[in-house]
């Protein structure tokens, strides 16, 4: 996986990109995303970004109750 980050109007917009597809597929996906932003927007790329594990509502409430 890769993370495409675009700074637009003072806010970072982040997209997870599957890097295990053929290069032309990944290029088309990125080009499609970028065409919705101005050409002078700041773009960053991060290989293998950290993706936090899923958290369920019950896990959140259990943690909150344990800390009380």
PyMOL Python script that loads the backbone (N, CA, C, O; Angstrom):
from pymol import cmd

cmd.read_pdbstr("""\
ATOM      1  N   UNK A   1       0.842  -1.179   0.000  1.00  0.00           N
ATOM      2  CA  UNK A   1       0.000   0.000   0.000  1.00  0.00           C
ATOM      3  C   UNK A   1       0.884   1.237   0.000  1.00  0.00           C
ATOM      4  O   UNK A   1       2.036   1.222   0.433  1.00  0.00           O
ATOM      5  N   UNK A   2       0.299   2.287  -0.497  1.00  0.00           N
ATOM      6  CA  UNK A   2       0.942   3.579  -0.455  1.00  0.00           C
ATOM      7  C   UNK A   2      -0.105   4.610  -0.060  1.00  0.00           C
ATOM      8  O   UNK A   2      -1.306   4.377  -0.196  1.00  0.00           O
ATOM      9  N   UNK A   3       0.358   5.735   0.425  1.00  0.00           N
ATOM     10  CA  UNK A   3      -0.565   6.797   0.807  1.00  0.00           C
ATOM     11  C   UNK A   3      -0.240   8.036  -0.012  1.00  0.00           C
ATOM     12  O   UNK A   3       0.873   8.559   0.038  1.00  0.00           O
ATOM     13  N   UNK A   4      -1.227   8.493  -0.765  1.00  0.00           N
ATOM     14  CA  UNK A   4      -1.115   9.716  -1.536  1.00  0.00           C
ATOM     15  C   UNK A   4      -1.724  10.823  -0.694  1.00  0.00           C
ATOM     16  O   UNK A   4      -2.888  10.738  -0.303  1.00  0.00           O
ATOM     17  N   UNK A   5      -0.938  11.873  -0.409  1.00  0.00           N
ATOM     18  CA  UNK A   5      -1.427  12.984   0.397  1.00  0.00           C
ATOM     19  C   UNK A   5      -1.368  14.258  -0.441  1.00  0.00           C
ATOM     20  O   UNK A   5      -0.363  14.548  -1.089  1.00  0.00           O
ATOM     21  N   UNK A   6      -2.464  15.007  -0.414  1.00  0.00           N
ATOM     22  CA  UNK A   6      -2.562  16.237  -1.192  1.00  0.00           C
ATOM     23  C   UNK A   6      -2.977  17.361  -0.256  1.00  0.00           C
ATOM     24  O   UNK A   6      -4.004  17.271   0.418  1.00  0.00           O
ATOM     25  N   UNK A   7      -2.174  18.422  -0.217  1.00  0.00           N
ATOM     26  CA  UNK A   7      -2.503  19.598   0.585  1.00  0.00           C
ATOM     27  C   UNK A   7      -3.295  20.557  -0.286  1.00  0.00           C
ATOM     28  O   UNK A   7      -2.790  21.087  -1.275  1.00  0.00           O
ATOM     29  N   UNK A   8      -4.552  20.768   0.103  1.00  0.00           N
ATOM     30  CA  UNK A   8      -5.444  21.625  -0.670  1.00  0.00           C
ATOM     31  C   UNK A   8      -6.295  22.447   0.291  1.00  0.00           C
ATOM     32  O   UNK A   8      -6.962  21.907   1.173  1.00  0.00           O
ATOM     33  N   UNK A   9      -6.258  23.751   0.104  1.00  0.00           N
ATOM     34  CA  UNK A   9      -6.998  24.700   0.943  1.00  0.00           C
ATOM     35  C   UNK A   9      -6.697  24.491   2.424  1.00  0.00           C
ATOM     36  O   UNK A   9      -7.597  24.540   3.263  1.00  0.00           O
ATOM     37  N   UNK A  10      -5.428  24.257   2.737  1.00  0.00           N
ATOM     38  CA  UNK A  10      -4.983  24.138   4.117  1.00  0.00           C
ATOM     39  C   UNK A  10      -5.308  22.822   4.794  1.00  0.00           C
ATOM     40  O   UNK A  10      -5.114  22.690   6.003  1.00  0.00           O
ATOM     41  N   UNK A  11      -5.799  21.846   4.047  1.00  0.00           N
ATOM     42  CA  UNK A  11      -6.175  20.563   4.638  1.00  0.00           C
ATOM     43  C   UNK A  11      -5.537  19.427   3.836  1.00  0.00           C
ATOM     44  O   UNK A  11      -5.508  19.463   2.606  1.00  0.00           O
ATOM     45  N   UNK A  12      -5.025  18.415   4.551  1.00  0.00           N
ATOM     46  CA  UNK A  12      -4.462  17.249   3.884  1.00  0.00           C
ATOM     47  C   UNK A  12      -5.576  16.278   3.524  1.00  0.00           C
ATOM     48  O   UNK A  12      -6.383  15.903   4.375  1.00  0.00           O
ATOM     49  N   UNK A  13      -5.615  15.879   2.278  1.00  0.00           N
ATOM     50  CA  UNK A  13      -6.548  14.864   1.787  1.00  0.00           C
ATOM     51  C   UNK A  13      -5.710  13.614   1.545  1.00  0.00           C
ATOM     52  O   UNK A  13      -4.714  13.669   0.823  1.00  0.00           O
ATOM     53  N   UNK A  14      -6.101  12.488   2.139  1.00  0.00           N
ATOM     54  CA  UNK A  14      -5.291  11.281   2.088  1.00  0.00           C
ATOM     55  C   UNK A  14      -6.034  10.165   1.373  1.00  0.00           C
ATOM     56  O   UNK A  14      -7.235   9.973   1.565  1.00  0.00           O
ATOM     57  N   UNK A  15      -5.295   9.431   0.542  1.00  0.00           N
ATOM     58  CA  UNK A  15      -5.850   8.323  -0.224  1.00  0.00           C
ATOM     59  C   UNK A  15      -4.924   7.119  -0.100  1.00  0.00           C
ATOM     60  O   UNK A  15      -3.716   7.243  -0.303  1.00  0.00           O
ATOM     61  N   UNK A  16      -5.476   5.960   0.231  1.00  0.00           N
ATOM     62  CA  UNK A  16      -4.699   4.727   0.220  1.00  0.00           C
ATOM     63  C   UNK A  16      -4.694   4.188  -1.201  1.00  0.00           C
ATOM     64  O   UNK A  16      -5.737   4.092  -1.847  1.00  0.00           O
ATOM     65  N   UNK A  17      -3.515   3.840  -1.674  1.00  0.00           N
ATOM     66  CA  UNK A  17      -3.355   3.364  -3.042  1.00  0.00           C
ATOM     67  C   UNK A  17      -2.791   1.950  -3.001  1.00  0.00           C
ATOM     68  O   UNK A  17      -1.785   1.690  -2.341  1.00  0.00           O
ATOM     69  N   UNK A  18      -3.443   1.048  -3.704  1.00  0.00           N
ATOM     70  CA  UNK A  18      -2.964  -0.327  -3.810  1.00  0.00           C
ATOM     71  C   UNK A  18      -1.768  -0.347  -4.756  1.00  0.00           C
ATOM     72  O   UNK A  18      -1.903  -0.029  -5.937  1.00  0.00           O
ATOM     73  N   UNK A  19      -0.607  -0.717  -4.242  1.00  0.00           N
ATOM     74  CA  UNK A  19       0.604  -0.747  -5.058  1.00  0.00           C
ATOM     75  C   UNK A  19       0.893  -2.147  -5.596  1.00  0.00           C
ATOM     76  O   UNK A  19       1.917  -2.366  -6.243  1.00  0.00           O
ATOM     77  N   UNK A  20      -0.001  -3.086  -5.331  1.00  0.00           N
ATOM     78  CA  UNK A  20       0.211  -4.454  -5.792  1.00  0.00           C
ATOM     79  C   UNK A  20      -0.530  -4.730  -7.107  1.00  0.00           C
ATOM     80  O   UNK A  20      -0.723  -5.886  -7.483  1.00  0.00           O
ATOM     81  N   UNK A  21      -0.934  -3.685  -7.789  1.00  0.00           N
ATOM     82  CA  UNK A  21      -1.568  -3.822  -9.100  1.00  0.00           C
ATOM     83  C   UNK A  21      -0.540  -3.442 -10.162  1.00  0.00           C
ATOM     84  O   UNK A  21       0.546  -2.961  -9.839  1.00  0.00           O
ATOM     85  N   UNK A  22      -0.881  -3.656 -11.402  1.00  0.00           N
ATOM     86  CA  UNK A  22       0.032  -3.258 -12.487  1.00  0.00           C
ATOM     87  C   UNK A  22       0.234  -1.749 -12.441  1.00  0.00           C
ATOM     88  O   UNK A  22      -0.653  -0.998 -12.036  1.00  0.00           O
ATOM     89  N   UNK A  23       1.421  -1.324 -12.863  1.00  0.00           N
ATOM     90  CA  UNK A  23       1.774   0.095 -12.785  1.00  0.00           C
ATOM     91  C   UNK A  23       0.760   0.997 -13.485  1.00  0.00           C
ATOM     92  O   UNK A  23       0.418   2.057 -12.963  1.00  0.00           O
ATOM     93  N   UNK A  24       0.277   0.592 -14.656  1.00  0.00           N
ATOM     94  CA  UNK A  24      -0.637   1.465 -15.391  1.00  0.00           C
ATOM     95  C   UNK A  24      -1.963   1.625 -14.640  1.00  0.00           C
ATOM     96  O   UNK A  24      -2.605   2.669 -14.755  1.00  0.00           O
ATOM     97  N   UNK A  25      -2.379   0.623 -13.883  1.00  0.00           N
ATOM     98  CA  UNK A  25      -3.617   0.716 -13.101  1.00  0.00           C
ATOM     99  C   UNK A  25      -3.430   1.715 -11.967  1.00  0.00           C
ATOM    100  O   UNK A  25      -4.292   2.561 -11.726  1.00  0.00           O
ATOM    101  N   UNK A  26      -2.311   1.616 -11.279  1.00  0.00           N
ATOM    102  CA  UNK A  26      -2.016   2.543 -10.187  1.00  0.00           C
ATOM    103  C   UNK A  26      -1.875   3.964 -10.732  1.00  0.00           C
ATOM    104  O   UNK A  26      -2.385   4.909 -10.130  1.00  0.00           O
ATOM    105  N   UNK A  27      -1.190   4.125 -11.862  1.00  0.00           N
ATOM    106  CA  UNK A  27      -1.029   5.447 -12.465  1.00  0.00           C
ATOM    107  C   UNK A  27      -2.377   6.062 -12.832  1.00  0.00           C
ATOM    108  O   UNK A  27      -2.602   7.251 -12.604  1.00  0.00           O
ATOM    109  N   UNK A  28      -3.269   5.260 -13.396  1.00  0.00           N
ATOM    110  CA  UNK A  28      -4.590   5.772 -13.762  1.00  0.00           C
ATOM    111  C   UNK A  28      -5.378   6.213 -12.537  1.00  0.00           C
ATOM    112  O   UNK A  28      -6.054   7.241 -12.569  1.00  0.00           O
ATOM    113  N   UNK A  29      -5.294   5.445 -11.463  1.00  0.00           N
ATOM    114  CA  UNK A  29      -6.009   5.801 -10.230  1.00  0.00           C
ATOM    115  C   UNK A  29      -5.481   7.116  -9.671  1.00  0.00           C
ATOM    116  O   UNK A  29      -6.259   7.982  -9.268  1.00  0.00           O
ATOM    117  N   UNK A  30      -4.173   7.263  -9.647  1.00  0.00           N
ATOM    118  CA  UNK A  30      -3.572   8.490  -9.105  1.00  0.00           C
ATOM    119  C   UNK A  30      -3.909   9.685 -10.005  1.00  0.00           C
ATOM    120  O   UNK A  30      -4.246  10.759  -9.507  1.00  0.00           O
ATOM    121  N   UNK A  31      -3.819   9.503 -11.310  1.00  0.00           N
ATOM    122  CA  UNK A  31      -4.163  10.588 -12.234  1.00  0.00           C
ATOM    123  C   UNK A  31      -5.621  11.015 -12.064  1.00  0.00           C
ATOM    124  O   UNK A  31      -5.930  12.206 -12.118  1.00  0.00           O
ATOM    125  N   UNK A  32      -6.508  10.054 -11.860  1.00  0.00           N
ATOM    126  CA  UNK A  32      -7.926  10.368 -11.658  1.00  0.00           C
ATOM    127  C   UNK A  32      -8.116  11.214 -10.398  1.00  0.00           C
ATOM    128  O   UNK A  32      -8.891  12.170 -10.399  1.00  0.00           O
ATOM    129  N   UNK A  33      -7.411  10.860  -9.330  1.00  0.00           N
ATOM    130  CA  UNK A  33      -7.505  11.630  -8.083  1.00  0.00           C
ATOM    131  C   UNK A  33      -6.941  13.034  -8.284  1.00  0.00           C
ATOM    132  O   UNK A  33      -7.563  14.022  -7.892  1.00  0.00           O
ATOM    133  N   UNK A  34      -5.760  13.118  -8.897  1.00  0.00           N
ATOM    134  CA  UNK A  34      -5.085  14.409  -9.035  1.00  0.00           C
ATOM    135  C   UNK A  34      -5.826  15.383  -9.946  1.00  0.00           C
ATOM    136  O   UNK A  34      -5.680  16.595  -9.786  1.00  0.00           O
ATOM    137  N   UNK A  35      -6.608  14.891 -10.886  1.00  0.00           N
ATOM    138  CA  UNK A  35      -7.283  15.809 -11.807  1.00  0.00           C
ATOM    139  C   UNK A  35      -8.338  16.662 -11.099  1.00  0.00           C
ATOM    140  O   UNK A  35      -8.824  17.639 -11.669  1.00  0.00           O
ATOM    141  N   UNK A  36      -8.694  16.303  -9.870  1.00  0.00           N
ATOM    142  CA  UNK A  36      -9.685  17.067  -9.113  1.00  0.00           C
ATOM    143  C   UNK A  36      -9.049  18.156  -8.244  1.00  0.00           C
ATOM    144  O   UNK A  36      -9.745  18.842  -7.496  1.00  0.00           O
ATOM    145  N   UNK A  37      -7.741  18.312  -8.345  1.00  0.00           N
ATOM    146  CA  UNK A  37      -7.013  19.314  -7.559  1.00  0.00           C
ATOM    147  C   UNK A  37      -6.245  20.228  -8.502  1.00  0.00           C
ATOM    148  O   UNK A  37      -5.934  19.838  -9.628  1.00  0.00           O
ATOM    149  N   UNK A  38      -5.934  21.451  -8.048  1.00  0.00           N
ATOM    150  CA  UNK A  38      -5.148  22.345  -8.905  1.00  0.00           C
ATOM    151  C   UNK A  38      -3.726  21.804  -9.100  1.00  0.00           C
ATOM    152  O   UNK A  38      -3.205  21.060  -8.269  1.00  0.00           O
ATOM    153  N   UNK A  39      -3.128  22.192 -10.200  1.00  0.00           N
ATOM    154  CA  UNK A  39      -1.800  21.677 -10.545  1.00  0.00           C
ATOM    155  C   UNK A  39      -0.717  22.120  -9.558  1.00  0.00           C
ATOM    156  O   UNK A  39       0.338  21.490  -9.482  1.00  0.00           O
ATOM    157  N   UNK A  40      -0.959  23.189  -8.806  1.00  0.00           N
ATOM    158  CA  UNK A  40       0.046  23.660  -7.855  1.00  0.00           C
ATOM    159  C   UNK A  40      -0.163  23.123  -6.437  1.00  0.00           C
ATOM    160  O   UNK A  40       0.520  23.555  -5.508  1.00  0.00           O
ATOM    161  N   UNK A  41      -1.107  22.177  -6.260  1.00  0.00           N
ATOM    162  CA  UNK A  41      -1.320  21.578  -4.932  1.00  0.00           C
ATOM    163  C   UNK A  41      -0.084  20.769  -4.543  1.00  0.00           C
ATOM    164  O   UNK A  41       0.577  20.175  -5.394  1.00  0.00           O
ATOM    165  N   UNK A  42       0.211  20.756  -3.260  1.00  0.00           N
ATOM    166  CA  UNK A  42       1.358  19.991  -2.756  1.00  0.00           C
ATOM    167  C   UNK A  42       0.957  18.525  -2.649  1.00  0.00           C
ATOM    168  O   UNK A  42      -0.077  18.190  -2.070  1.00  0.00           O
ATOM    169  N   UNK A  43       1.793  17.657  -3.220  1.00  0.00           N
ATOM    170  CA  UNK A  43       1.504  16.228  -3.240  1.00  0.00           C
ATOM    171  C   UNK A  43       2.660  15.486  -2.576  1.00  0.00           C
ATOM    172  O   UNK A  43       3.827  15.752  -2.865  1.00  0.00           O
ATOM    173  N   UNK A  44       2.328  14.554  -1.684  1.00  0.00           N
ATOM    174  CA  UNK A  44       3.339  13.718  -1.036  1.00  0.00           C
ATOM    175  C   UNK A  44       2.941  12.259  -1.174  1.00  0.00           C
ATOM    176  O   UNK A  44       1.764  11.935  -1.331  1.00  0.00           O
ATOM    177  N   UNK A  45       3.931  11.390  -1.114  1.00  0.00           N
ATOM    178  CA  UNK A  45       3.712   9.948  -1.223  1.00  0.00           C
ATOM    179  C   UNK A  45       4.444   9.263  -0.074  1.00  0.00           C
ATOM    180  O   UNK A  45       5.580   9.617   0.243  1.00  0.00           O
ATOM    181  N   UNK A  46       3.800   8.291   0.542  1.00  0.00           N
ATOM    182  CA  UNK A  46       4.437   7.509   1.605  1.00  0.00           C
ATOM    183  C   UNK A  46       4.220   6.026   1.309  1.00  0.00           C
ATOM    184  O   UNK A  46       3.089   5.565   1.157  1.00  0.00           O
ATOM    185  N   UNK A  47       5.337   5.285   1.230  1.00  0.00           N
ATOM    186  CA  UNK A  47       5.248   3.837   1.049  1.00  0.00           C
ATOM    187  C   UNK A  47       4.921   3.174   2.374  1.00  0.00           C
ATOM    188  O   UNK A  47       5.408   3.596   3.423  1.00  0.00           O
ATOM    189  N   UNK A  48       4.108   2.149   2.328  1.00  0.00           N
ATOM    190  CA  UNK A  48       3.755   1.344   3.502  1.00  0.00           C
ATOM    191  C   UNK A  48       3.357   2.198   4.710  1.00  0.00           C
ATOM    192  O   UNK A  48       4.001   2.124   5.757  1.00  0.00           O
ATOM    193  N   UNK A  49       2.299   3.006   4.573  1.00  0.00           N
ATOM    194  CA  UNK A  49       1.891   3.852   5.698  1.00  0.00           C
ATOM    195  C   UNK A  49       1.354   3.008   6.849  1.00  0.00           C
ATOM    196  O   UNK A  49       0.858   1.899   6.647  1.00  0.00           O
ATOM    197  N   UNK A  50       1.462   3.554   8.058  1.00  0.00           N
ATOM    198  CA  UNK A  50       0.899   2.878   9.219  1.00  0.00           C
ATOM    199  C   UNK A  50      -0.617   3.001   9.154  1.00  0.00           C
ATOM    200  O   UNK A  50      -1.153   4.100   9.016  1.00  0.00           O
ATOM    201  N   UNK A  51      -1.293   1.882   9.253  1.00  0.00           N
ATOM    202  CA  UNK A  51      -2.757   1.865   9.270  1.00  0.00           C
ATOM    203  C   UNK A  51      -3.170   1.297  10.615  1.00  0.00           C
ATOM    204  O   UNK A  51      -2.904   0.134  10.918  1.00  0.00           O
ATOM    205  N   UNK A  52      -3.818   2.120  11.412  1.00  0.00           N
ATOM    206  CA  UNK A  52      -4.197   1.675  12.755  1.00  0.00           C
ATOM    207  C   UNK A  52      -5.235   0.567  12.652  1.00  0.00           C
ATOM    208  O   UNK A  52      -6.043   0.555  11.724  1.00  0.00           O
ATOM    209  N   UNK A  53      -5.215  -0.360  13.596  1.00  0.00           N
ATOM    210  CA  UNK A  53      -6.201  -1.451  13.566  1.00  0.00           C
ATOM    211  C   UNK A  53      -7.605  -0.917  13.825  1.00  0.00           C
ATOM    212  O   UNK A  53      -7.782   0.139  14.433  1.00  0.00           O
ATOM    213  N   UNK A  54      -8.594  -1.662  13.356  1.00  0.00           N
ATOM    214  CA  UNK A  54      -9.986  -1.270  13.565  1.00  0.00           C
ATOM    215  C   UNK A  54     -10.307  -1.250  15.056  1.00  0.00           C
ATOM    216  O   UNK A  54      -9.789  -2.059  15.826  1.00  0.00           O
ATOM    217  N   UNK A  55     -11.151  -0.335  15.442  1.00  0.00           N
ATOM    218  CA  UNK A  55     -11.624  -0.251  16.814  1.00  0.00           C
ATOM    219  C   UNK A  55     -13.149  -0.296  16.779  1.00  0.00           C
ATOM    220  O   UNK A  55     -13.787   0.432  16.018  1.00  0.00           O
ATOM    221  N   UNK A  56     -13.709  -1.142  17.596  1.00  0.00           N
ATOM    222  CA  UNK A  56     -15.164  -1.230  17.653  1.00  0.00           C
ATOM    223  C   UNK A  56     -15.690  -0.319  18.749  1.00  0.00           C
ATOM    224  O   UNK A  56     -14.935   0.120  19.617  1.00  0.00           O
ATOM    225  N   UNK A  57     -16.973  -0.040  18.709  1.00  0.00           N
ATOM    226  CA  UNK A  57     -17.608   0.797  19.726  1.00  0.00           C
ATOM    227  C   UNK A  57     -17.466   0.145  21.092  1.00  0.00           C
ATOM    228  O   UNK A  57     -17.206   0.831  22.081  1.00  0.00           O
ATOM    229  N   UNK A  58     -17.633  -1.180  21.159  1.00  0.00           N
ATOM    230  CA  UNK A  58     -17.523  -1.856  22.456  1.00  0.00           C
ATOM    231  C   UNK A  58     -16.108  -1.740  23.022  1.00  0.00           C
ATOM    232  O   UNK A  58     -15.942  -1.621  24.236  1.00  0.00           O
ATOM    233  N   UNK A  59     -15.093  -1.771  22.169  1.00  0.00           N
ATOM    234  CA  UNK A  59     -13.718  -1.594  22.645  1.00  0.00           C
ATOM    235  C   UNK A  59     -13.506  -0.186  23.182  1.00  0.00           C
ATOM    236  O   UNK A  59     -12.836   0.004  24.197  1.00  0.00           O
ATOM    237  N   UNK A  60     -14.075   0.792  22.505  1.00  0.00           N
ATOM    238  CA  UNK A  60     -13.946   2.171  22.973  1.00  0.00           C
ATOM    239  C   UNK A  60     -14.638   2.376  24.307  1.00  0.00           C
ATOM    240  O   UNK A  60     -14.078   3.006  25.204  1.00  0.00           O
ATOM    241  N   UNK A  61     -15.853   1.853  24.452  1.00  0.00           N
ATOM    242  CA  UNK A  61     -16.581   2.039  25.705  1.00  0.00           C
ATOM    243  C   UNK A  61     -15.946   1.238  26.828  1.00  0.00           C
ATOM    244  O   UNK A  61     -15.958   1.681  27.976  1.00  0.00           O
ATOM    245  N   UNK A  62     -15.394   0.074  26.526  1.00  0.00           N
ATOM    246  CA  UNK A  62     -14.718  -0.726  27.544  1.00  0.00           C
ATOM    247  C   UNK A  62     -13.486   0.013  28.056  1.00  0.00           C
ATOM    248  O   UNK A  62     -13.242   0.043  29.262  1.00  0.00           O
ATOM    249  N   UNK A  63     -12.714   0.605  27.160  1.00  0.00           N
ATOM    250  CA  UNK A  63     -11.530   1.363  27.572  1.00  0.00           C
ATOM    251  C   UNK A  63     -11.935   2.556  28.422  1.00  0.00           C
ATOM    252  O   UNK A  63     -11.290   2.846  29.430  1.00  0.00           O
ATOM    253  N   UNK A  64     -12.991   3.246  28.028  1.00  0.00           N
ATOM    254  CA  UNK A  64     -13.468   4.396  28.777  1.00  0.00           C
ATOM    255  C   UNK A  64     -13.928   3.972  30.175  1.00  0.00           C
ATOM    256  O   UNK A  64     -13.627   4.652  31.156  1.00  0.00           O
ATOM    257  N   UNK A  65     -14.655   2.853  30.274  1.00  0.00           N
ATOM    258  CA  UNK A  65     -15.155   2.376  31.574  1.00  0.00           C
ATOM    259  C   UNK A  65     -14.008   1.913  32.470  1.00  0.00           C
ATOM    260  O   UNK A  65     -14.074   2.082  33.688  1.00  0.00           O
ATOM    261  N   UNK A  66     -12.966   1.335  31.892  1.00  0.00           N
ATOM    262  CA  UNK A  66     -11.838   0.863  32.698  1.00  0.00           C
ATOM    263  C   UNK A  66     -11.035   2.010  33.276  1.00  0.00           C
ATOM    264  O   UNK A  66     -10.461   1.886  34.357  1.00  0.00           O
ATOM    265  N   UNK A  67     -10.990   3.142  32.554  1.00  0.00           N
ATOM    266  CA  UNK A  67     -10.211   4.271  33.041  1.00  0.00           C
ATOM    267  C   UNK A  67     -10.975   5.091  34.078  1.00  0.00           C
ATOM    268  O   UNK A  67     -10.382   5.937  34.747  1.00  0.00           O
ATOM    269  N   UNK A  68     -12.274   4.858  34.223  1.00  0.00           N
ATOM    270  CA  UNK A  68     -13.085   5.613  35.192  1.00  0.00           C
ATOM    271  C   UNK A  68     -12.920   5.091  36.594  1.00  0.00           C
ATOM    272  O   UNK A  68     -13.533   5.616  37.524  1.00  0.00           O
TER     273      UNK A  68
END
""", "prot")
cmd.dss("prot")
cmd.show_as("cartoon", "prot")
cmd.util.cbc("prot")
cmd.orient("prot")
